[in-house]
Each structure stands twice: as structure tokens, then as C-alpha cells.
Amino acid sequence: MQIGAKIRQLRIANQMTQEELADRAELSKGFISQIENDLTSPSINTLVDILQCLGTDLKTFFSDSEDKQIVFREKDYFSKTDNELKNTIEWVVPNSQKNAMEPIRMTLQPGGRSLEDHPHEGEEFGYVVKGSIEVHIGNECYRVNEGESFYFESTRKHYIVNVGESDAQVIWVSTPPTF
């Protein structure tokens, strides 16, 4: 079991930032980040404090009996808006960081963009539901219009930009999870 990934899932499910969790647990944001990335392990007492802040306990956290949700509805989604980048990301399969794939729905305002993702292991797939975007991969740029899709290995830096005059909406799936 990857404790860090499971703590990250719970934090996101509770709509908390690392900083908010750190404040509630009286820890540093850096320490929470190290735990979530499995770079360090918390003591039992610290883990109990973190889990309490996330609304659970040790028994539940380490329980293997987990009902797998199959259908996800809008009420299950978790979203985050970035006004600076002019985008909204919706995690349409909450807690998908534990899965092999992480699907999101991204809405980009005109001129909006995703964060630049650095090279990493994995693959990316996207389908443009609405609008027109540019996919930037390394030094290359590809135009993708409504009803079209893109697919690439994540071995070079990459990001997308809305080049249209209205909102663009993209279903984007990455493996392994990176959003």
C-alpha cells in the first residue's frame, strides 16, 4: 500500500490543499508533500493526526474492503479553477490517482492553458469536446479541433492552449495519474 497516494486521495476528496491539511495537522506543507510522494513516512501519532484531519481513522485507512464505485455522477466530481491560467479542471473519476489512468474534463477560457507538464513516464490522450486547442509537445505544436483527439507519450514537456474565441472543453486522460 502506498500511504502517500492514499493520503493525497483523501485530501483531494476533502477538497483540501496540502497547506490546509498541514495547518490543520500542525505540520509543514513540505512534510505533507514528502509524505504524499512517499519520500518520508509519518510516525503513527502523526498519521493518526493527519487521518483525523481527513475525517477517518487508522482502521478505515488500512482496511482492504473497499467498494469499487463504477458510475460517477456530477455530484461526485471535484473541480479546481485557476484564474491565472483561465482554466477549470474537473476530476470526473474522483481519487483516480490510485488508478492506472486519471481522466479529467478541462475547460479553458479563450487564451486559457493548462500547466506545463514536464517530461515523465506515461502517455496522454485527449478528446476535444468543444472548441479548438493547440497541443504543445516539446518544440512542436498541433492544432486539435472539436471532435478530434490527441495521443502522445509524455517524454517531452507538454501543455494545451485554447486558441479559439470561446471556451474549449477537453476530456484528458493521463497514465500514470499526473493532474
N, C-alpha and C positions, 0 to 999 in steps of 0.2 A: 504494500500500500504506500502510495506517495502522500505523505501527510500534508506537504506543502500545497499540492494541487487541490486536495480536498478542502483545506482551509481557504484557498483562493475561491473555490466554488461557493462555499458558504458565505464568504464575504460579499461576493458579487450578487448572490441570491438575496442577501440582506441589503443590497444597494448601498454598500459602504465602500469608501475609498480606503486604501492602505493607511492613509493618515488618520481617518476617522477611527478605524479599528485600533491603531496604535494609541490614539488619545484615550479611547475607552479602556484599553487594557493597560494603560500607563507604561507603554513601551515606545521605542522609536520606530518611525516609518521604515528606516533602513533594516531594522531587525525583522519586522513583518515581511519585508521584501525578501530577505535572506531565507526566512522560514518557507515562504511560498515557492521559492526557487530551489528548495531542498539543499541550500548551501550551509544551513545550520539546523540543529534540532532544539526545540524548546525543552526546558525541564518540564516535568509532569505538572508542577504548580503553575508554571507559565501557560502550558497548554490548557489547563483547566480554566484559567482566567480568560484566555482567548476564546475558548469554546463558549464560556458563559456569555461573553460579549456578542457572540454569534447566535445565541439562543439555543444552544444544545449542550450536551454533556459527553463525557468520555465513552459511556456505554453506547449511546446512539452513534457517536462519531465513528467508533470502531466496529459497529455492527455490520455484518456482511449481508444481512437480509434486507435487501433494498428492492422495492417495487420499481420496475423499469417503466417509466412513462413512455408511451408510444405516440400519442397525439398531443400536440402543443397548440394552444389557442392564444389569441392576442393577450389575454389576461396573464398568461404565463411569461410573456416576453419581458425582457429587461432592456431598457434603452438608455443611451447616453448621447447628449448633444454637445458638440464642440463648436461654439460660436466663432472662434478664431478661424477654424478650418471650414466653417459653414457646412457641417455635416451632422447627421444623426445616425448612430449605429443601433440597430435592434438585434439583440441575440434572440433568434427565433427558436432556438433549442437551448433553453437556459442550462447552465452548468455543463456545457458541451466541452469545456476544457479537458474533461476526463475521457472524452471520446477520441477516436482517431481523426474525426473531421469536426470543424467548427463552422456552421453556417450562420451568416448574418444577413440582414437586409440593411443596406446603406442608402440613405437619401442624401443627395448632395444638392445644395442650392447652386444657382448659376455661379461659376467660378470656384465652387467648393471643391475640396480634395480630401483624400484620405491621408493619414500619416504616412511618411516614407518608411517602408519596412526594409530593414537591412537583410542581406543575404542570410538564408537559413535553410536547413534541411526541410524538404517538403514540396508540396505542389499547391497551386492556386487555381480555382475555377470561378468564373463569374458569368452571370447572365443579366443583360441589361433589360429590365422590365419596362423602363420608361426613360426617354431622353437619349442623350448622346454623350459618351465619355471618351477620354483618352487614357490608355493604359501605358504607363511609362515603366519600362523594364531596362535597367542599365541605361545606356545611351540611346535606346530605341523607343519609339512612340507609335502606338497603334490606335486608330480610331475604331470605336465599337458603338454601333447604333442600336436603337430599340429592337428587341427580338434577336439580337446577335449575342454570342458568348465569347469568352476568352479562357485560355488554359495555358499555364506555363509552370516550369519548375522554379522554385523560389531561390535560385542560386545567385541572383543579382538583386540589387536594390530595386524596389518597385513601389508604385503608388498609382492612384487613379485621380483624374480631374474631370469635373463637369465642364464641357466646352459649349454647352447649349445655353439658350436664353431662358429656360425653365428648369424646374427641378429634374434631376435624374435619379433613378432608383435602380439599384443593383442587388441581386442576390449573389453573395460572395461566399465561397466555401474554401477554407484552407485546411491543409493537413500537413503537419500536426497543427493543433489549435495555436493561433498567434494573436487573436484580437483581444 
